[in-house]
Amino acid sequence: MQSKKIIIGAVVLLFLVQLSIPMCFTFAQNDLVIDQKTKERLAEQYGLEEPQPPASEQ
């Protein structure tokens, strides 16, 4: 009876993990939109520069 409870608990845990993976993946894929003032403040605070687009080789 004890092993049955452990197996059921493990199955429930694995099921919950499977449910959370798509949600985490979706959150990571969303592009974050910030306003221009915040973008400028962060760039100034951390000394960041806008990335330059790669030069196309012709």
SEBASE-584127 format. One record per atom (N, C-alpha, C, O, CB): residue number from 1; atom name; x negated, y negated, z. Coordinates in nm, 3 decimals. Each point is the difference from the previous one (the first is absolute). Last residue first. Glycine has a CB too. Layout:
<recs>
+-----+------+---------+---------+---------+
! pos ! site !      px !      py !      pz !
+-----+------+---------+---------+---------+
! NUM !   CA !       X !       Y !       Z !
...
+-----+------+---------+---------+---------+
</recs>
This chain:
<recs>
+-----+------+---------+---------+---------+
! pos ! site !      px !      py !      pz !
+-----+------+---------+---------+---------+
!  58 !    N !  -2.846 !  -4.152 !  -4.909 !
!  58 !   CA !   0.046 !   0.004 !  -0.138 !
!  58 !    C !  -0.112 !   0.036 !  -0.092 !
!  58 !    O !   0.020 !   0.008 !  -0.122 !
!  58 !   CB !   0.152 !  -0.177 !   0.172 !
!  57 !    N !   0.004 !   0.180 !   0.499 !
!  57 !   CA !  -0.114 !   0.022 !  -0.089 !
!  57 !    C !   0.052 !   0.013 !  -0.141 !
!  57 !    O !   0.083 !   0.087 !  -0.029 !
!  57 !   CB !  -0.216 !   0.026 !   0.212 !
!  56 !    N !   0.336 !  -0.385 !   0.259 !
!  56 !   CA !   0.023 !   0.108 !  -0.095 !
!  56 !    C !  -0.118 !   0.008 !  -0.096 !
!  56 !    O !  -0.047 !  -0.101 !  -0.052 !
!  56 !   CB !   0.298 !   0.071 !   0.070 !
!  55 !    N !  -0.236 !  -0.135 !   0.501 !
!  55 !   CA !  -0.021 !  -0.049 !  -0.135 !
!  55 !    C !   0.017 !   0.117 !  -0.097 !
!  55 !    O !  -0.063 !   0.104 !   0.015 !
!  55 !   CB !  -0.096 !  -0.286 !   0.067 !
!  54 !    N !   0.413 !   0.145 !   0.400 !
!  54 !   CA !  -0.119 !   0.053 !  -0.067 !
!  54 !    C !  -0.009 !  -0.051 !  -0.143 !
!  54 !    O !   0.100 !  -0.009 !  -0.072 !
!  54 !   CB !  -0.091 !   0.213 !   0.217 !
!  53 !    N !   0.215 !  -0.500 !   0.244 !
!  53 !   CA !   0.037 !   0.113 !  -0.085 !
!  53 !    C !  -0.124 !   0.051 !  -0.073 !
!  53 !    O !  -0.086 !  -0.080 !  -0.038 !
!  53 !   CB !   0.321 !  -0.012 !   0.010 !
!  52 !    N !  -0.270 !  -0.135 !   0.512 !
!  52 !   CA !  -0.001 !  -0.036 !  -0.142 !
!  52 !    C !   0.040 !   0.121 !  -0.082 !
!  52 !    O !  -0.043 !   0.111 !   0.028 !
!  52 !   CB !  -0.137 !  -0.285 !   0.011 !
!  51 !    N !   0.316 !   0.036 !   0.488 !
!  51 !   CA !  -0.076 !   0.090 !  -0.088 !
!  51 !    C !   0.012 !  -0.043 !  -0.146 !
!  51 !    O !   0.108 !  -0.038 !  -0.047 !
!  51 !   CB !  -0.072 !   0.226 !   0.208 !
!  50 !    N !  -0.023 !  -0.522 !   0.269 !
!  50 !   CA !   0.092 !   0.070 !  -0.090 !
!  50 !    C !  -0.080 !   0.092 !  -0.092 !
!  50 !    O !  -0.099 !  -0.044 !  -0.060 !
!  50 !   CB !   0.264 !  -0.149 !   0.068 !
!  49 !    N !  -0.361 !   0.079 !   0.476 !
!  49 !   CA !   0.017 !  -0.064 !  -0.130 !
!  49 !    C !   0.095 !   0.084 !  -0.084 !
!  49 !    O !   0.008 !   0.122 !   0.015 !
!  49 !   CB !  -0.240 !  -0.223 !  -0.003 !
!  48 !    N !   0.101 !   0.013 !   0.553 !
!  48 !   CA !   0.033 !   0.085 !  -0.114 !
!  48 !    C !   0.012 !  -0.082 !  -0.127 !
!  48 !    O !   0.032 !  -0.119 !   0.003 !
!  48 !   CB !   0.087 !   0.278 !   0.149 !
!  47 !    N !  -0.217 !  -0.240 !   0.353 !
!  47 !   CA !  -0.095 !  -0.028 !  -0.106 !
!  47 !    C !   0.022 !   0.085 !  -0.124 !
!  47 !    O !  -0.096 !   0.045 !  -0.063 !
!  47 !   CB !  -0.065 !  -0.110 !   0.237 !
!  46 !    N !   0.428 !   0.033 !   0.247 !
!  46 !   CA !  -0.092 !   0.113 !  -0.017 !
!  46 !    C !  -0.099 !  -0.020 !  -0.113 !
!  46 !    O !  -0.076 !   0.091 !  -0.033 !
!  46 !   CB !   0.254 !   0.054 !   0.122 !
!  45 !    N !   0.144 !  -0.486 !   0.032 !
!  45 !   CA !  -0.040 !   0.057 !   0.128 !
!  45 !    C !  -0.106 !   0.109 !  -0.016 !
!  45 !    O !  -0.093 !   0.008 !   0.080 !
!  45 !   CB !   0.321 !  -0.061 !   0.008 !
!  44 !    N !  -0.023 !  -0.148 !  -0.472 !
!  44 !   CA !  -0.091 !  -0.093 !   0.068 !
!  44 !    C !  -0.055 !   0.062 !   0.128 !
!  44 !    O !  -0.118 !  -0.013 !   0.030 !
!  44 !   CB !   0.244 !  -0.182 !  -0.126 !
!  43 !    N !   0.196 !   0.437 !  -0.143 !
!  43 !   CA !  -0.120 !  -0.011 !  -0.083 !
!  43 !    C !  -0.103 !  -0.090 !   0.067 !
!  43 !    O !  -0.119 !   0.030 !   0.000 !
!  43 !   CB !   0.256 !   0.006 !  -0.206 !
!  42 !    N !   0.287 !   0.002 !   0.405 !
!  42 !   CA !  -0.077 !   0.122 !   0.018 !
!  42 !    C !  -0.130 !  -0.005 !  -0.080 !
!  42 !    O !  -0.105 !   0.044 !   0.048 !
!  42 !   CB !   0.317 !   0.083 !  -0.011 !
!  41 !    N !   0.087 !  -0.486 !  -0.089 !
!  41 !   CA !  -0.053 !   0.002 !   0.138 !
!  41 !    C !  -0.085 !   0.124 !   0.024 !
!  41 !    O !  -0.107 !  -0.009 !   0.060 !
!  41 !   CB !   0.309 !  -0.119 !   0.018 !
!  40 !    N !   0.027 !   0.087 !  -0.490 !
!  40 !   CA !  -0.111 !  -0.094 !   0.008 !
!  40 !    C !  -0.064 !   0.001 !   0.139 !
!  40 !    O !  -0.122 !  -0.006 !   0.013 !
!  40 !   CB !   0.234 !  -0.136 !  -0.186 !
!  39 !    N !   0.275 !   0.403 !   0.109 !
!  39 !   CA !  -0.109 !   0.054 !  -0.083 !
!  39 !    C !  -0.123 !  -0.090 !   0.008 !
!  39 !    O !  -0.112 !   0.049 !   0.015 !
!  39 !   CB !   0.281 !   0.054 !  -0.169 !
!  38 !    N !   0.226 !  -0.249 !   0.358 !
!  38 !   CA !  -0.059 !   0.110 !   0.076 !
!  38 !    C !  -0.119 !   0.058 !  -0.075 !
!  38 !    O !  -0.103 !   0.030 !   0.059 !
!  38 !   CB !   0.326 !   0.022 !   0.044 !
!  37 !    N !   0.027 !  -0.381 !  -0.321 !
!  37 !   CA !  -0.069 !  -0.058 !   0.115 !
!  37 !    C !  -0.070 !   0.108 !   0.082 !
!  37 !    O !  -0.114 !  -0.018 !   0.043 !
!  37 !   CB !   0.282 !  -0.167 !  -0.036 !
!  36 !    N !   0.107 !   0.313 !  -0.378 !
!  36 !   CA !  -0.129 !  -0.058 !  -0.042 !
!  36 !    C !  -0.078 !  -0.058 !   0.119 !
!  36 !    O !  -0.122 !   0.012 !   0.005 !
!  36 !   CB !   0.224 !  -0.064 !  -0.228 !
!  35 !    N !   0.241 !   0.463 !   0.306 !
!  35 !   CA !   0.010 !  -0.133 !  -0.058 !
!  35 !    C !  -0.140 !  -0.059 !  -0.023 !
!  35 !    O !  -0.098 !   0.049 !   0.055 !
!  35 !   CB !   0.322 !  -0.083 !   0.059 !
!  34 !    N !  -0.116 !   0.565 !  -0.143 !
!  34 !   CA !  -0.021 !  -0.103 !   0.102 !
!  34 !    C !   0.005 !  -0.136 !  -0.069 !
!  34 !    O !  -0.030 !  -0.012 !  -0.118 !
!  34 !   CB !  -0.112 !   0.169 !   0.261 !
!  33 !    N !   0.263 !   0.403 !  -0.220 !
!  33 !   CA !   0.012 !  -0.134 !  -0.055 !
!  33 !    C !  -0.018 !  -0.098 !   0.114 !
!  33 !    O !   0.074 !   0.003 !   0.098 !
!  33 !   CB !   0.082 !   0.075 !  -0.285 !
!  32 !    N !  -0.293 !   0.465 !   0.067 !
!  32 !   CA !   0.039 !  -0.098 !   0.099 !
!  32 !    C !   0.000 !  -0.138 !  -0.064 !
!  32 !    O !  -0.093 !  -0.036 !  -0.072 !
!  32 !   CB !  -0.002 !   0.178 !   0.258 !
!  31 !    N !   0.179 !   0.361 !  -0.398 !
!  31 !   CA !  -0.085 !  -0.118 !  -0.007 !
!  31 !    C !   0.050 !  -0.102 !   0.102 !
!  31 !    O !   0.119 !  -0.033 !   0.002 !
!  31 !   CB !  -0.171 !   0.074 !  -0.248 !
!  30 !    N !   0.105 !   0.509 !   0.274 !
!  30 !   CA !   0.066 !  -0.129 !  -0.020 !
!  30 !    C !  -0.102 !  -0.112 !  -0.006 !
!  30 !    O !  -0.093 !  -0.006 !   0.081 !
!  30 !   CB !   0.295 !   0.091 !   0.037 !
!  29 !    N !  -0.307 !   0.382 !  -0.023 !
!  29 !   CA !   0.000 !  -0.038 !  -0.140 !
!  29 !    C !   0.064 !  -0.137 !  -0.024 !
!  29 !    O !  -0.022 !  -0.060 !  -0.105 !
!  29 !   CB !   0.030 !   0.300 !   0.049 !
!  28 !    N !  -0.030 !  -0.019 !   0.489 !
!  28 !   CA !  -0.136 !  -0.032 !  -0.043 !
!  28 !    C !  -0.003 !  -0.051 !  -0.144 !
!  28 !    O !  -0.092 !  -0.074 !  -0.036 !
!  28 !   CB !   0.006 !   0.246 !   0.193 !
!  27 !    N !   0.493 !  -0.020 !   0.032 !
!  27 !   CA !  -0.043 !  -0.122 !   0.068 !
!  27 !    C !  -0.138 !  -0.042 !  -0.048 !
!  27 !    O !  -0.026 !  -0.119 !  -0.016 !
!  27 !   CB !   0.164 !   0.181 !   0.215 !
!  26 !    N !   0.031 !   0.347 !  -0.354 !
!  26 !   CA !   0.074 !  -0.112 !  -0.059 !
!  26 !    C !  -0.043 !  -0.131 !   0.063 !
!  26 !    O !  -0.016 !  -0.099 !  -0.071 !
!  26 !   CB !   0.209 !   0.250 !   0.025 !
!  25 !    N !  -0.368 !   0.243 !   0.227 !
!  25 !   CA !  -0.055 !  -0.021 !  -0.133 !
!  25 !    C !   0.068 !  -0.119 !  -0.066 !
!  25 !    O !  -0.067 !  -0.082 !  -0.064 !
!  25 !   CB !   0.015 !   0.327 !   0.043 !
!  24 !    N !   0.217 !  -0.100 !   0.434 !
!  24 !   CA !  -0.132 !  -0.062 !   0.016 !
!  24 !    C !  -0.062 !  -0.031 !  -0.135 !
!  24 !    O !  -0.061 !  -0.106 !  -0.017 !
!  24 !   CB !   0.030 !   0.229 !   0.233 !
!  23 !    N !   0.438 !   0.109 !  -0.217 !
!  23 !   CA !   0.022 !  -0.133 !   0.055 !
!  23 !    C !  -0.134 !  -0.073 !   0.015 !
!  23 !    O !  -0.009 !  -0.118 !  -0.034 !
!  23 !   CB !   0.215 !   0.199 !   0.154 !
!  22 !    N !  -0.205 !   0.375 !  -0.254 !
!  22 !   CA !   0.044 !  -0.091 !  -0.107 !
!  22 !    C !   0.020 !  -0.143 !   0.049 !
!  22 !    O !  -0.028 !  -0.095 !  -0.073 !
!  22 !   CB !   0.137 !   0.288 !  -0.038 !
!  21 !    N !  -0.235 !   0.133 !   0.444 !
!  21 !   CA !  -0.103 !  -0.024 !  -0.101 !
!  21 !    C !   0.049 !  -0.092 !  -0.113 !
!  21 !    O !  -0.069 !  -0.096 !  -0.031 !
!  21 !   CB !  -0.027 !   0.320 !   0.085 !
!  20 !    N !   0.372 !  -0.048 !   0.319 !
!  20 !   CA !  -0.070 !  -0.127 !   0.022 !
!  20 !    C !  -0.100 !  -0.032 !  -0.110 !
!  20 !    O !  -0.031 !  -0.117 !  -0.021 !
!  20 !   CB !   0.061 !   0.152 !   0.265 !
!  19 !    N !   0.230 !   0.376 !  -0.228 !
!  19 !   CA !   0.089 !  -0.114 !  -0.019 !
!  19 !    C !  -0.074 !  -0.133 !   0.010 !
!  19 !    O !   0.037 !  -0.097 !  -0.066 !
!  19 !   CB !   0.149 !   0.233 !   0.159 !
!  18 !    N !  -0.415 !   0.270 !  -0.006 !
!  18 !   CA !   0.035 !  -0.008 !  -0.141 !
!  18 !    C !   0.091 !  -0.118 !  -0.028 !
!  18 !    O !  -0.010 !  -0.062 !  -0.106 !
!  18 !   CB !  -0.015 !   0.310 !   0.088 !
!  17 !    N !  -0.077 !  -0.152 !   0.463 !
!  17 !   CA !  -0.119 !  -0.051 !  -0.068 !
!  17 !    C !   0.028 !  -0.016 !  -0.148 !
!  17 !    O !  -0.039 !  -0.100 !  -0.060 !
!  17 !   CB !  -0.109 !   0.209 !   0.231 !
!  16 !    N !   0.479 !   0.095 !   0.088 !
!  16 !   CA !  -0.007 !  -0.144 !   0.028 !
!  16 !    C !  -0.122 !  -0.064 !  -0.067 !
!  16 !    O !   0.008 !  -0.113 !  -0.047 !
!  16 !   CB !   0.110 !   0.153 !   0.265 !
!  15 !    N !  -0.072 !   0.428 !  -0.249 !
!  15 !   CA !   0.107 !  -0.066 !  -0.075 !
!  15 !    C !  -0.004 !  -0.151 !   0.022 !
!  15 !    O !   0.015 !  -0.076 !  -0.096 !
!  15 !   CB !   0.127 !   0.283 !   0.116 !
!  14 !    N !  -0.433 !   0.062 !   0.232 !
!  14 !   CA !  -0.042 !  -0.007 !  -0.141 !
!  14 !    C !   0.104 !  -0.069 !  -0.086 !
!  14 !    O !  -0.034 !  -0.074 !  -0.092 !
!  14 !   CB !  -0.097 !   0.284 !   0.125 !
!  13 !    N !   0.246 !  -0.134 !   0.418 !
!  13 !   CA !  -0.110 !  -0.095 !  -0.010 !
!  13 !    C !  -0.048 !  -0.015 !  -0.144 !
!  13 !    O !  -0.018 !  -0.112 !  -0.047 !
!  13 !   CB !  -0.050 !   0.172 !   0.281 !
!  12 !    N !   0.390 !   0.269 !  -0.142 !
!  12 !   CA !   0.059 !  -0.134 !   0.014 !
!  12 !    C !  -0.109 !  -0.106 !  -0.014 !
!  12 !    O !   0.021 !  -0.101 !  -0.067 !
!  12 !   CB !   0.160 !   0.193 !   0.217 !
!  11 !    N !  -0.323 !   0.353 !  -0.143 !
!  11 !   CA !   0.075 !  -0.027 !  -0.123 !
!  11 !    C !   0.061 !  -0.139 !   0.004 !
!  11 !    O !  -0.005 !  -0.073 !  -0.099 !
!  11 !   CB !   0.054 !   0.318 !   0.073 !
!  10 !    N !  -0.266 !  -0.091 !   0.413 !
!  10 !   CA !  -0.097 !  -0.026 !  -0.106 !
!  10 !    C !   0.070 !  -0.033 !  -0.132 !
!  10 !    O !  -0.044 !  -0.089 !  -0.073 !
!  10 !   CB !  -0.118 !   0.243 !   0.186 !
!   9 !    N !   0.429 !  -0.025 !   0.254 !
!   9 !   CA !  -0.062 !  -0.130 !   0.025 !
!   9 !    C !  -0.099 !  -0.038 !  -0.110 !
!   9 !    O !  -0.004 !  -0.115 !  -0.043 !
!   9 !   CB !   0.033 !   0.153 !   0.287 !
!   8 !    N !   0.161 !   0.391 !  -0.254 !
!   8 !   CA !   0.103 !  -0.100 !  -0.032 !
!   8 !    C !  -0.057 !  -0.141 !   0.020 !
!   8 !    O !   0.025 !  -0.088 !  -0.082 !
!   8 !   CB !   0.159 !   0.249 !   0.149 !
!   7 !    N !  -0.457 !   0.196 !   0.064 !
!   7 !   CA !   0.016 !  -0.001 !  -0.146 !
!   7 !    C !   0.101 !  -0.106 !  -0.042 !
!   7 !    O !  -0.023 !  -0.073 !  -0.096 !
!   7 !   CB !  -0.035 !   0.317 !   0.086 !
!   6 !    N !   0.001 !  -0.170 !   0.469 !
!   6 !   CA !  -0.120 !  -0.061 !  -0.056 !
!   6 !    C !   0.011 !  -0.011 !  -0.152 !
!   6 !    O !  -0.036 !  -0.103 !  -0.058 !
!   6 !   CB !  -0.101 !   0.194 !   0.248 !
!   5 !    N !   0.475 !   0.135 !   0.042 !
!   5 !   CA !   0.007 !  -0.143 !   0.028 !
!   5 !    C !  -0.120 !  -0.073 !  -0.059 !
!   5 !    O !   0.013 !  -0.111 !  -0.051 !
!   5 !   CB !   0.114 !   0.160 !   0.262 !
!   4 !    N !  -0.122 !   0.419 !  -0.236 !
!   4 !   CA !   0.105 !  -0.054 !  -0.087 !
!   4 !    C !   0.013 !  -0.151 !   0.020 !
!   4 !    O !   0.018 !  -0.074 !  -0.097 !
!   4 !   CB !   0.105 !   0.295 !   0.105 !
!   3 !    N !  -0.405 !   0.030 !   0.273 !
!   3 !   CA !  -0.062 !  -0.022 !  -0.131 !
!   3 !    C !   0.101 !  -0.057 !  -0.098 !
!   3 !    O !  -0.038 !  -0.075 !  -0.091 !
!   3 !   CB !  -0.121 !   0.264 !   0.135 !
!   2 !    N !   0.310 !  -0.070 !   0.387 !
!   2 !   CA !  -0.090 !  -0.115 !   0.008 !
!   2 !    C !  -0.062 !  -0.029 !  -0.136 !
!   2 !    O !  -0.014 !  -0.117 !  -0.037 !
!   2 !   CB !  -0.034 !   0.172 !   0.276 !
!   1 !    N !   0.317 !   0.329 !  -0.183 !
!   1 !   CA !   0.083 !  -0.119 !   0.000 !
!   1 !    C !  -0.087 !  -0.126 !   0.000 !
!   1 !    O !   0.034 !  -0.100 !  -0.064 !
!   1 !   CB !   0.147 !   0.226 !   0.185 !
+-----+------+---------+---------+---------+
</recs>
